[in-house]
Amino acid sequence: MPQLHHNRLMPLEDFLPTVAFVAKSLSDENRLRILLCVHEAKKSVSGIVEELNLSQPLVSHHLKELRRSLLVKVERRGPFVYYEIADARIVPILAALKDLATDLLAARTTF
């Protein structure tokens, strides 16, 4: 008999607080941009700032939130800190959300 505590056997409702926790981190456009920026290679804060044309304090703030929600990993090399996406599965999830949003907005009849 399978163990009931195994994540794949528990109903989705049991994970709603966890899903909401991650979804909150995905609710900011700049955080989404940062995730896409670091999904192919590790980047420093200054690299992210330069690529996305955002301020350093803003990038640092969003990286803190992405770290808190475990969506990015940190690697320290001497005085430098590099960020990368923690789990590549987030990229197809973002693509699916883009498709859903596009379809929902295309079908919208009221504004």
C-alpha positions in Angstrom: 0.0 0.0 0.0 1.4 3.5 -0.9 2.3 5.8 1.9 -0.4 8.5 2.3 2.1 11.3 3.1 3.7 11.0 -0.4 3.0 14.4 -2.1 1.6 12.9 -5.3 -1.0 10.9 -3.5 -2.4 13.8 -1.4 -5.2 15.9 -2.9 -4.4 19.3 -4.3 -6.5 21.0 -1.6 -3.9 19.9 0.9 -1.3 22.0 -0.9 -3.2 25.2 -1.5 -1.3 27.2 1.1 2.0 26.1 -0.5 0.7 26.9 -4.0 -0.5 30.3 -2.8 2.9 31.0 -1.3 4.7 30.4 -4.6 2.0 32.1 -6.7 2.4 35.3 -4.6 6.1 35.4 -5.7 5.0 35.0 -9.3 2.5 37.9 -9.1 5.0 40.6 -9.9 6.1 41.3 -13.5 9.7 42.2 -12.4 10.1 38.9 -10.5 8.9 37.1 -13.6 11.4 38.9 -15.7 14.2 38.1 -13.2 13.2 34.4 -13.3 13.4 34.3 -17.1 16.7 36.2 -16.9 18.4 33.6 -14.6 16.8 30.5 -16.1 19.6 29.8 -18.6 22.6 30.8 -16.7 23.8 32.1 -13.3 23.9 35.9 -13.1 25.1 38.4 -10.6 22.8 41.2 -9.3 24.7 43.7 -11.5 24.2 41.4 -14.5 20.5 41.2 -13.9 20.4 45.0 -13.4 22.1 45.6 -16.7 20.1 43.0 -18.7 16.7 44.1 -17.4 17.5 47.8 -17.0 16.1 47.9 -13.4 17.6 49.6 -10.4 19.9 47.6 -8.1 17.7 48.1 -5.0 14.7 46.9 -6.9 16.5 43.8 -8.2 17.8 43.0 -4.8 14.4 43.3 -3.3 12.8 41.0 -5.8 15.7 38.5 -5.5 15.1 38.4 -1.7 11.4 37.5 -2.4 12.4 34.9 -5.0 14.9 33.4 -2.5 12.3 33.4 0.2 9.9 31.4 -2.0 12.7 29.0 -3.0 12.4 29.9 -6.7 16.1 31.0 -7.1 19.3 29.6 -5.7 22.3 31.6 -4.6 25.9 30.8 -5.2 28.7 32.8 -3.5 32.1 32.9 -5.2 34.4 35.1 -3.2 32.9 38.6 -3.0 30.4 37.8 -5.8 26.9 36.4 -5.5 25.2 34.6 -8.4 21.6 33.7 -8.8 20.0 30.9 -10.9 16.6 29.4 -11.2 16.0 26.8 -8.6 13.9 24.4 -10.7 13.6 24.5 -14.5 10.0 23.3 -14.2 9.0 26.9 -13.6 9.6 27.9 -17.2 6.9 25.7 -18.8 4.6 26.8 -16.0 5.2 30.4 -16.9 4.6 29.6 -20.6 1.3 27.8 -19.7 0.2 30.9 -17.6 1.1 33.1 -20.6 -1.1 31.0 -22.9 -3.9 31.0 -20.4 -3.8 34.7 -19.9 -3.7 35.3 -23.6 -6.7 33.1 -24.2 -8.7 34.6 -21.3 -8.0 38.2 -22.4 -8.8 37.4 -26.0 -12.2 36.0 -24.9 -13.0 38.9 -22.6 -16.1 40.8 -23.7 -16.3 43.5 -20.9 -13.7 45.9 -19.7 
